[in-house]
Amino acid sequence: MTLSLETPQEVLTSPGPFEGPEKLLEVWFAPSVDQLPESSPYSSSSSQRTYRLRENTEGELKPLKGLRKVPKEVWEEMLDIVKCKVLSVVEGEEIDAYLLSESSLFVSPHLIILKTCGTTLNLLGLYRIIEIAKEWCGFTNVWRCFYSRKSFFFPERQQGPHKDWGDEVRFLDTVFGTAGAAYTVGPMNRDHWLLYLTSPNTVPSLPSSSSPSSPSSSLTLPAPSSTTQLHSDSPSFQPTKYQDTTLEILMTHLAPQARSQFFNDDSQGTLKSGLELGKDISAKLGIDQLFSKEETTLDSFGFDPCGYSANAVIGSGMPDSTSNPGGYFTIHVTPEDGWSYASFECNVPLPIDGSCQDQDQGNIARRPELQELIRKVVGIFQPSRLSITLFVSTPATSIENQDEEGDKQTETEQRAWKSFGTDLLGREFVRKDRIGYEFDGYDLVFACFEKRGWVEPRNGMTIGDHNGDV
């Protein structure tokens, strides 16, 4: 179901220069839906709360699980802190996808993903997200938190903790203490990727006043908390047994022909609405065919005078679903010359390098292989430079089958590594970097490609000269 909402005019126009690279925040409150804590909301007025309901197969209205039972109005209040608005919503079988004025919000029963571009205050929403999870769902622990972004084009335009990577890390450390760790992946004088992640099952620490009313309120940070301790009554989780995989393709310096598709042309006096324009762009460029239409619910928006965003729910919307394993993808495009940018993110389980998918395919429509999908996306946006990250969980295994599962996992990791070979994008591109990381519970492969013979324009603004992340 797609719900179209009234859009304020001020969020549809985008004065340049505009910062396309997004800030990506993921907060997990359990490893999987079946491990949601059985807790009551922490509020004396919880009996007066109006939870979201959904009709079950018997025709009865039942509350949704976990974070999905939180009303849209509550999430909108959190987004007001972040400085963005909801444009439309897709209510999937197991996930809600909110298309925002600056990127996307995804809500599953056990996790929330907030991806915002421009000068939004993404991290200022973290306090409120944790509070909402406690007040509405009784979640007191954070299973894991991930925050990542590409190096900015215009860091001096950012506000609050986002002016500098060090400030962002200090902000997150005030919440998670020594449970968090920060990494820089890739060369500091070219495209690089920044990552902060926490160890499993931590108790977050929030300041007494956790609803900043202005960007300046975040400039003076409270002292970092000491080592985050688990309470004696903390929920006991088992690491997820399914493989959580996230692919992210971050593209810059798009070809003029590719950029031109994302400008709203009203020369014939037929200016279309954002949803109409988004649908037309999706069909024209084949975005609506990246996955089979029969299992895709696509919600896209074309901005005036330019720009594009899309959310898609594939199958049930969750990789570990027992009925129809799926996931999401999301696309955001800033097409202006000088700071052109496009991003693609997807967590749908995909076969890697000809391997079979782990789950039984059954009636699931054919899905592209990982390398095939990457090539299709790059073909649409025609970047001169791009970075690709593949984040893959490493599920815990039982002692009795540790050797067998360990070998299988190693094969999966090796296929992921090999999938970013020098020939991934053909002779038109040169791979500049390929870097691997092993974290607690996750492996990461990062690769950067450039068009063969391409020379970065020197117009007084380059990432190497002006990244604000050192």
DOKOLLO-222418 format. One record per residue (C-alpha): x, z, y. Coordinates in nm, 2 decimals, padded with zeros to 4 digits. Example, Ala and Ser with C-alpha at 12.3 -4.5 7.8 and 13.67 -1.06 7.14 Angstrom:
@x=01.23 z=00.78 y=-00.45;
@x=01.37 z=00.71 y=-00.11;
! end
This chain:
@x=00.00 z=00.00 y=00.00;
@x=00.13 z=-00.09 y=00.34;
@x=00.00 z=00.10 y=00.64;
@x=00.06 z=-00.07 y=00.98;
@x=00.09 z=00.18 y=01.27;
@x=00.07 z=00.12 y=01.65;
@x=00.42 z=00.06 y=01.79;
@x=00.52 z=00.17 y=02.14;
@x=00.65 z=-00.12 y=02.34;
@x=00.97 z=00.06 y=02.44;
@x=01.09 z=00.07 y=02.08;
@x=01.05 z=-00.31 y=02.04;
@x=01.30 z=-00.41 y=02.31;
@x=01.68 z=-00.37 y=02.25;
@x=01.91 z=-00.38 y=02.55;
@x=02.27 z=-00.46 y=02.45;
@x=02.52 z=-00.39 y=02.34;
@x=02.34 z=-00.24 y=02.04;
@x=02.52 z=-00.04 y=01.77;
@x=02.41 z=-00.20 y=01.44;
@x=02.60 z=00.01 y=01.19;
@x=02.38 z=00.29 y=01.06;
@x=02.43 z=00.66 y=00.99;
@x=02.31 z=00.73 y=00.64;
@x=02.20 z=01.07 y=00.53;
@x=02.08 z=01.16 y=00.18;
@x=01.96 z=01.51 y=00.09;
@x=01.88 z=01.58 y=-00.27;
@x=01.69 z=01.90 y=-00.36;
@x=01.70 z=01.84 y=-00.74;
@x=01.90 z=01.60 y=-00.96;
@x=01.58 z=01.43 y=-01.07;
@x=01.20 z=01.45 y=-01.04;
@x=01.16 z=01.64 y=-01.37;
@x=01.39 z=01.92 y=-01.24;
@x=01.19 z=02.00 y=-00.93;
@x=01.20 z=02.37 y=-00.86;
@x=00.87 z=02.55 y=-00.94;
@x=00.85 z=02.74 y=-00.62;
@x=00.57 z=02.82 y=-00.36;
@x=00.61 z=02.72 y=00.00;
@x=00.78 z=02.98 y=00.22;
@x=00.50 z=03.05 y=00.47;
@x=00.22 z=03.29 y=00.51;
@x=00.00 z=03.00 y=00.63;
@x=00.08 z=02.78 y=00.32;
@x=-00.28 z=02.81 y=00.20;
@x=-00.39 z=02.64 y=00.53;
@x=-00.16 z=02.34 y=00.48;
@x=-00.31 z=02.00 y=00.42;
@x=-00.10 z=01.83 y=00.15;
@x=-00.11 z=01.46 y=00.08;
@x=-00.33 z=01.37 y=-00.21;
@x=-00.34 z=01.08 y=-00.44;
@x=-00.60 z=00.96 y=-00.69;
@x=-00.48 z=00.99 y=-01.06;
@x=-00.59 z=00.78 y=-01.35;
@x=-00.89 z=01.00 y=-01.41;
@x=-01.01 z=00.94 y=-01.05;
@x=-00.92 z=01.29 y=-00.94;
@x=-00.74 z=01.36 y=-00.61;
@x=-00.42 z=01.56 y=-00.68;
@x=-00.14 z=01.67 y=-00.45;
@x=00.17 z=01.45 y=-00.47;
@x=00.49 z=01.60 y=-00.61;
@x=00.77 z=01.76 y=-00.41;
@x=00.86 z=01.62 y=-00.07;
@x=00.59 z=01.34 y=-00.10;
@x=00.32 z=01.59 y=-00.05;
@x=00.45 z=01.65 y=00.31;
@x=00.21 z=01.47 y=00.56;
@x=00.34 z=01.18 y=00.76;
@x=00.29 z=01.37 y=01.08;
@x=00.55 z=01.63 y=00.97;
@x=00.81 z=01.36 y=00.91;
@x=00.73 z=01.20 y=01.24;
@x=00.80 z=01.53 y=01.42;
@x=01.14 z=01.53 y=01.25;
@x=01.20 z=01.17 y=01.35;
@x=01.12 z=01.27 y=01.71;
@x=01.43 z=01.49 y=01.70;
@x=01.63 z=01.19 y=01.57;
@x=01.49 z=00.97 y=01.84;
@x=01.31 z=00.70 y=01.64;
@x=00.95 z=00.60 y=01.55;
@x=00.76 z=00.49 y=01.25;
@x=00.65 z=00.12 y=01.25;
@x=00.48 z=00.10 y=00.91;
@x=00.48 z=00.27 y=00.57;
@x=00.47 z=00.15 y=00.21;
@x=00.33 z=00.41 y=-00.04;
@x=00.48 z=00.32 y=-00.37;
@x=00.41 z=00.47 y=-00.71;
@x=00.70 z=00.72 y=-00.68;
@x=00.85 z=00.67 y=-00.34;
@x=00.73 z=00.63 y=00.03;
@x=00.92 z=00.38 y=00.24;
@x=00.90 z=00.43 y=00.62;
@x=01.01 z=00.14 y=00.83;
@x=01.15 z=00.28 y=01.16;
@x=01.22 z=00.15 y=01.50;
@x=01.58 z=00.21 y=01.41;
@x=01.61 z=00.15 y=01.04;
@x=01.44 z=00.34 y=00.75;
@x=01.33 z=00.66 y=00.59;
@x=01.26 z=00.70 y=00.21;
@x=01.09 z=01.00 y=00.07;
@x=01.09 z=01.07 y=-00.31;
@x=00.97 z=01.40 y=-00.47;
@x=01.32 z=01.54 y=-00.50;
@x=01.52 z=01.36 y=-00.22;
@x=01.50 z=01.21 y=00.12;
@x=01.71 z=00.92 y=00.27;
@x=01.74 z=00.88 y=00.64;
@x=01.91 z=00.57 y=00.77;
@x=01.93 z=00.52 y=01.15;
@x=02.11 z=00.28 y=01.38;
@x=02.17 z=00.26 y=01.75;
@x=02.23 z=00.59 y=01.93;
@x=01.99 z=00.79 y=01.72;
@x=02.07 z=01.15 y=01.64;
@x=02.06 z=01.13 y=01.27;
@x=02.23 z=01.46 y=01.19;
@x=02.01 z=01.65 y=01.42;
@x=01.73 z=01.58 y=01.17;
@x=01.91 z=01.76 y=00.89;
@x=01.81 z=02.11 y=01.01;
@x=01.45 z=02.01 y=01.02;
@x=01.46 z=01.83 y=00.68;
@x=01.59 z=02.15 y=00.52;
@x=01.32 z=02.36 y=00.69;
@x=01.04 z=02.12 y=00.59;
@x=01.16 z=02.13 y=00.23;
@x=01.15 z=02.51 y=00.23;
@x=00.82 z=02.55 y=00.43;
@x=00.62 z=02.29 y=00.24;
@x=00.78 z=02.28 y=-00.11;
@x=00.97 z=02.61 y=-00.15;
@x=01.31 z=02.44 y=-00.19;
@x=01.58 z=02.68 y=-00.09;
@x=01.88 z=02.50 y=-00.23;
@x=02.03 z=02.16 y=-00.16;
@x=02.14 z=01.99 y=-00.49;
@x=02.36 z=01.75 y=-00.30;
@x=02.40 z=01.60 y=00.04;
@x=02.57 z=01.27 y=00.13;
@x=02.64 z=01.14 y=00.48;
@x=02.82 z=00.81 y=00.54;
@x=02.86 z=00.53 y=00.79;
@x=03.08 z=00.24 y=00.88;
@x=03.32 z=00.26 y=01.17;
@x=03.12 z=00.21 y=01.50;
@x=03.16 z=-00.08 y=01.74;
@x=03.07 z=00.13 y=02.04;
@x=03.15 z=00.50 y=01.97;
@x=03.14 z=00.59 y=02.34;
@x=02.77 z=00.51 y=02.35;
@x=02.69 z=00.77 y=02.08;
@x=02.55 z=01.11 y=02.16;
@x=02.57 z=01.46 y=02.02;
@x=02.79 z=01.50 y=01.71;
@x=02.81 z=01.13 y=01.65;
@x=03.07 z=01.05 y=01.92;
@x=03.35 z=01.13 y=01.67;
@x=03.38 z=01.16 y=01.29;
@x=03.55 z=01.49 y=01.33;
@x=03.25 z=01.63 y=01.52;
@x=03.01 z=01.50 y=01.25;
@x=03.22 z=01.67 y=00.98;
@x=03.22 z=02.00 y=01.18;
@x=02.84 z=01.97 y=01.22;
@x=02.79 z=01.93 y=00.85;
@x=03.04 z=02.21 y=00.77;
@x=02.82 z=02.45 y=00.98;
@x=02.54 z=02.38 y=00.72;
@x=02.74 z=02.36 y=00.40;
@x=03.06 z=02.55 y=00.46;
@x=03.34 z=02.48 y=00.22;
@x=03.09 z=02.31 y=-00.02;
@x=03.14 z=01.98 y=00.17;
@x=03.43 z=01.74 y=00.18;
@x=03.50 z=01.44 y=00.41;
@x=03.68 z=01.11 y=00.33;
@x=03.79 z=00.80 y=00.51;
@x=03.79 z=00.49 y=00.29;
@x=03.97 z=00.18 y=00.40;
@x=04.22 z=00.10 y=00.68;
@x=04.17 z=00.29 y=01.01;
@x=04.26 z=-00.01 y=01.22;
@x=04.00 z=-00.24 y=01.05;
@x=03.67 z=-00.19 y=00.88;
@x=03.65 z=00.15 y=00.71;
@x=03.39 z=00.36 y=00.56;
@x=03.34 z=00.74 y=00.62;
@x=03.19 z=00.97 y=00.37;
@x=03.09 z=01.34 y=00.35;
@x=02.95 z=01.49 y=00.03;
@x=02.88 z=01.83 y=-00.10;
@x=02.93 z=01.99 y=-00.44;
@x=02.62 z=02.05 y=-00.65;
@x=02.36 z=02.32 y=-00.58;
@x=02.45 z=02.49 y=-00.25;
@x=02.25 z=02.72 y=-00.02;
@x=02.25 z=02.57 y=00.33;
@x=02.31 z=02.78 y=00.64;
@x=02.10 z=02.70 y=00.94;
@x=02.13 z=02.85 y=01.30;
@x=01.85 z=03.07 y=01.42;
@x=01.72 z=02.78 y=01.64;
@x=01.73 z=02.47 y=01.44;
@x=01.52 z=02.22 y=01.64;
@x=01.75 z=02.08 y=01.91;
@x=01.55 z=01.95 y=02.20;
@x=01.82 z=01.74 y=02.36;
@x=02.14 z=01.56 y=02.25;
@x=02.35 z=01.81 y=02.46;
@x=02.23 z=02.10 y=02.25;
@x=02.45 z=01.98 y=01.96;
@x=02.77 z=01.96 y=02.16;
@x=02.85 z=02.33 y=02.12;
@x=02.85 z=02.39 y=01.75;
@x=02.82 z=02.72 y=01.58;
@x=03.12 z=02.84 y=01.38;
@x=03.14 z=02.69 y=01.03;
@x=02.99 z=02.92 y=00.76;
@x=03.21 z=03.07 y=00.50;
@x=03.21 z=02.95 y=00.14;
@x=02.85 z=02.87 y=00.05;
@x=02.74 z=03.11 y=-00.22;
@x=02.46 z=03.06 y=-00.46;
@x=02.19 z=03.33 y=-00.47;
@x=02.14 z=03.51 y=-00.79;
@x=01.80 z=03.36 y=-00.82;
@x=01.91 z=03.01 y=-00.74;
@x=01.75 z=02.74 y=-00.96;
@x=01.95 z=02.63 y=-01.26;
@x=01.99 z=02.25 y=-01.27;
@x=02.13 z=02.02 y=-01.52;
@x=02.31 z=01.71 y=-01.38;
@x=02.09 z=01.40 y=-01.40;
@x=02.13 z=01.19 y=-01.72;
@x=02.04 z=00.86 y=-01.57;
@x=02.29 z=00.66 y=-01.37;
@x=02.23 z=00.68 y=-00.99;
@x=02.37 z=00.37 y=-00.84;
@x=02.38 z=00.26 y=-00.47;
@x=02.51 z=-00.07 y=-00.35;
@x=02.57 z=-00.12 y=00.02;
@x=02.68 z=-00.44 y=00.19;
@x=02.78 z=-00.41 y=00.55;
@x=02.84 z=-00.74 y=00.73;
@x=02.97 z=-00.83 y=01.07;
@x=03.05 z=-01.14 y=01.28;
@x=02.75 z=-01.34 y=01.14;
@x=02.76 z=-01.72 y=01.17;
@x=02.55 z=-01.86 y=01.46;
@x=02.32 z=-02.04 y=01.22;
@x=02.25 z=-01.72 y=01.03;
@x=02.20 z=-01.52 y=01.36;
@x=01.96 z=-01.77 y=01.50;
@x=01.70 z=-01.69 y=01.23;
@x=01.64 z=-01.34 y=01.37;
@x=01.54 z=-01.43 y=01.73;
@x=01.17 z=-01.43 y=01.82;
@x=01.11 z=-01.78 y=01.95;
@x=00.80 z=-01.80 y=02.17;
@x=00.88 z=-02.14 y=02.33;
@x=00.54 z=-02.27 y=02.20;
@x=00.34 z=-01.98 y=02.33;
@x=00.27 z=-01.84 y=01.98;
@x=00.45 z=-01.51 y=02.00;
@x=00.38 z=-01.33 y=01.67;
@x=00.35 z=-00.96 y=01.60;
@x=00.64 z=-00.77 y=01.45;
@x=00.49 z=-00.76 y=01.10;
@x=00.39 z=-01.13 y=01.11;
@x=00.73 z=-01.24 y=01.23;
@x=00.90 z=-01.02 y=00.97;
@x=00.69 z=-01.18 y=00.69;
@x=00.78 z=-01.53 y=00.82;
@x=01.16 z=-01.45 y=00.83;
@x=01.15 z=-01.29 y=00.49;
@x=00.99 z=-01.60 y=00.34;
@x=01.20 z=-01.85 y=00.52;
@x=01.53 z=-01.69 y=00.42;
@x=01.43 z=-01.60 y=00.06;
@x=01.45 z=-01.22 y=00.12;
@x=01.12 z=-01.19 y=-00.05;
@x=01.27 z=-01.35 y=-00.36;
@x=01.58 z=-01.13 y=-00.40;
@x=01.37 z=-00.96 y=-00.67;
@x=01.07 z=-01.10 y=-00.85;
@x=00.76 z=-01.09 y=-00.63;
@x=00.55 z=-00.95 y=-00.91;
@x=00.74 z=-00.62 y=-00.89;
@x=00.83 z=-00.62 y=-00.52;
@x=00.63 z=-00.46 y=-00.23;
@x=00.81 z=-00.59 y=00.08;
@x=00.75 z=-00.45 y=00.43;
@x=00.94 z=-00.63 y=00.71;
@x=00.94 z=-00.64 y=01.09;
@x=01.08 z=-00.89 y=01.34;
@x=01.17 z=-00.74 y=01.68;
@x=01.13 z=-00.88 y=02.03;
@x=01.35 z=-01.04 y=02.15;
@x=01.56 z=-01.03 y=01.83;
@x=01.64 z=-00.82 y=01.53;
@x=01.49 z=-00.76 y=01.18;
@x=01.43 z=-00.48 y=00.94;
@x=01.28 z=-00.47 y=00.59;
@x=01.21 z=-00.21 y=00.32;
@x=01.12 z=-00.31 y=-00.03;
@x=00.99 z=-00.10 y=-00.32;
@x=01.08 z=-00.24 y=-00.66;
@x=00.88 z=-00.14 y=-00.96;
@x=00.79 z=00.23 y=-00.94;
@x=01.05 z=00.30 y=-00.68;
@x=01.26 z=00.53 y=-00.89;
@x=01.55 z=00.44 y=-01.13;
@x=01.46 z=00.71 y=-01.38;
@x=01.09 z=00.63 y=-01.40;
@x=00.95 z=00.63 y=-01.76;
@x=00.69 z=00.36 y=-01.68;
@x=00.86 z=00.10 y=-01.46;
@x=01.22 z=00.19 y=-01.36;
@x=01.29 z=00.05 y=-01.02;
@x=01.42 z=00.15 y=-00.68;
@x=01.43 z=00.02 y=-00.32;
@x=01.63 z=-00.21 y=-00.10;
@x=01.65 z=-00.21 y=00.27;
@x=01.79 z=-00.46 y=00.52;
@x=01.86 z=-00.43 y=00.90;
@x=01.99 z=-00.70 y=01.13;
@x=02.14 z=-00.70 y=01.48;
@x=02.19 z=-01.07 y=01.55;
@x=02.34 z=-01.07 y=01.91;
@x=02.66 z=-01.25 y=01.96;
@x=02.96 z=-01.02 y=02.01;
@x=02.82 z=-00.73 y=01.79;
@x=02.63 z=-00.91 y=01.52;
@x=02.57 z=-00.70 y=01.21;
@x=02.36 z=-00.70 y=00.90;
@x=02.33 z=-00.43 y=00.63;
@x=02.18 z=-00.44 y=00.28;
@x=02.13 z=-00.13 y=00.06;
@x=01.99 z=-00.11 y=-00.29;
@x=01.96 z=00.15 y=-00.56;
@x=01.78 z=-00.06 y=-00.83;
@x=01.95 z=-00.04 y=-01.17;
@x=02.12 z=-00.38 y=-01.22;
@x=02.33 z=-00.52 y=-01.50;
@x=02.70 z=-00.54 y=-01.41;
@x=02.92 z=-00.83 y=-01.52;
@x=02.69 z=-00.96 y=-01.79;
@x=02.62 z=-00.61 y=-01.94;
@x=02.28 z=-00.51 y=-02.05;
@x=02.08 z=-00.27 y=-01.85;
@x=02.07 z=00.08 y=-01.99;
@x=01.69 z=00.11 y=-01.99;
@x=01.46 z=-00.09 y=-02.22;
@x=01.36 z=-00.40 y=-02.03;
@x=01.02 z=-00.42 y=-02.19;
@x=00.79 z=-00.60 y=-01.94;
@x=01.02 z=-00.56 y=-01.65;
@x=01.08 z=-00.89 y=-01.47;
@x=01.43 z=-01.03 y=-01.48;
@x=01.66 z=-00.88 y=-01.22;
@x=01.97 z=-01.03 y=-01.07;
@x=02.31 z=-00.91 y=-01.19;
@x=02.51 z=-00.71 y=-00.94;
@x=02.75 z=-01.00 y=-00.85;
@x=02.46 z=-01.25 y=-00.83;
@x=02.27 z=-01.02 y=-00.58;
@x=02.58 z=-00.97 y=-00.37;
@x=02.63 z=-01.35 y=-00.34;
@x=02.27 z=-01.41 y=-00.25;
@x=02.28 z=-01.15 y=00.03;
@x=02.61 z=-01.28 y=00.17;
@x=02.47 z=-01.64 y=00.16;
@x=02.17 z=-01.53 y=00.37;
@x=02.37 z=-01.36 y=00.65;
@x=02.70 z=-01.56 y=00.64;
@x=02.93 z=-01.29 y=00.77;
@x=03.30 z=-01.35 y=00.86;
@x=03.38 z=-00.99 y=00.75;
@x=03.20 z=-00.76 y=00.51;
@x=03.26 z=-00.44 y=00.32;
@x=03.09 z=-00.35 y=00.00;
@x=03.05 z=00.00 y=-00.15;
@x=02.92 z=00.08 y=-00.50;
@x=02.85 z=00.44 y=-00.56;
@x=02.78 z=00.53 y=-00.92;
@x=02.70 z=00.87 y=-01.07;
@x=02.89 z=01.00 y=-01.37;
@x=02.63 z=01.19 y=-01.58;
@x=02.74 z=01.50 y=-01.76;
@x=02.74 z=01.47 y=-02.14;
@x=02.70 z=01.71 y=-02.42;
@x=03.00 z=01.84 y=-02.61;
@x=02.90 z=01.68 y=-02.94;
@x=02.90 z=01.32 y=-02.80;
@x=03.15 z=01.37 y=-02.52;
@x=03.40 z=01.12 y=-02.66;
@x=03.14 z=00.85 y=-02.73;
@x=02.97 z=00.88 y=-02.40;
@x=03.30 z=00.92 y=-02.22;
@x=03.41 z=00.59 y=-02.35;
@x=03.08 z=00.43 y=-02.25;
@x=03.11 z=00.57 y=-01.90;
@x=03.46 z=00.44 y=-01.87;
@x=03.34 z=00.09 y=-01.96;
@x=03.08 z=00.11 y=-01.69;
@x=03.33 z=00.22 y=-01.43;
@x=03.57 z=-00.06 y=-01.54;
@x=03.29 z=-00.32 y=-01.51;
@x=03.21 z=-00.19 y=-01.16;
@x=03.58 z=-00.21 y=-01.06;
@x=03.61 z=-00.56 y=-01.20;
@x=03.29 z=-00.68 y=-01.04;
@x=03.47 z=-00.67 y=-00.70;
@x=03.74 z=-00.91 y=-00.81;
@x=03.91 z=-01.16 y=-00.58;
@x=03.67 z=-01.43 y=-00.70;
@x=03.35 z=-01.24 y=-00.62;
@x=03.26 z=-01.46 y=-00.32;
@x=03.45 z=-01.77 y=-00.43;
@x=03.74 z=-01.94 y=-00.24;
@x=03.56 z=-01.92 y=00.09;
@x=03.65 z=-01.55 y=00.12;
@x=03.97 z=-01.34 y=00.08;
@x=03.95 z=-00.99 y=-00.05;
@x=04.15 z=-00.76 y=00.18;
@x=04.11 z=-00.43 y=00.01;
@x=03.97 z=-00.28 y=-00.31;
@x=03.98 z=00.10 y=-00.33;
@x=03.85 z=00.34 y=-00.60;
@x=03.76 z=00.71 y=-00.57;
@x=03.66 z=00.97 y=-00.83;
@x=03.44 z=01.25 y=-00.69;
@x=03.27 z=01.54 y=-00.85;
@x=02.99 z=01.36 y=-01.04;
@x=03.03 z=01.02 y=-00.87;
@x=03.27 z=00.72 y=-00.86;
@x=03.31 z=00.49 y=-00.57;
@x=03.44 z=00.13 y=-00.54;
@x=03.50 z=00.00 y=-00.19;
@x=03.61 z=-00.36 y=-00.11;
@x=03.65 z=-00.55 y=00.21;
@x=03.63 z=-00.93 y=00.23;
@x=03.70 z=-01.18 y=00.51;
@x=03.64 z=-01.55 y=00.54;
@x=03.95 z=-01.75 y=00.46;
@x=04.13 z=-01.85 y=00.78;
@x=03.90 z=-01.64 y=01.00;
@x=04.06 z=-01.47 y=01.31;
@x=03.89 z=-01.18 y=01.47;
@x=03.79 z=-01.25 y=01.83;
@x=03.99 z=-01.05 y=02.08;
@x=03.74 z=-00.98 y=02.35;
@x=03.85 z=-00.64 y=02.46;
@x=03.64 z=-00.46 y=02.20;
@x=03.77 z=-00.42 y=01.84;
@x=03.74 z=-00.16 y=01.58;
@x=04.11 z=-00.11 y=01.56;
@x=04.14 z=-00.05 y=01.94;
@x=03.83 z=00.16 y=01.99;
@x=03.69 z=00.32 y=01.68;
@x=03.65 z=00.68 y=01.79;
@x=03.70 z=00.79 y=01.43;
@x=04.05 z=00.92 y=01.44;
! end
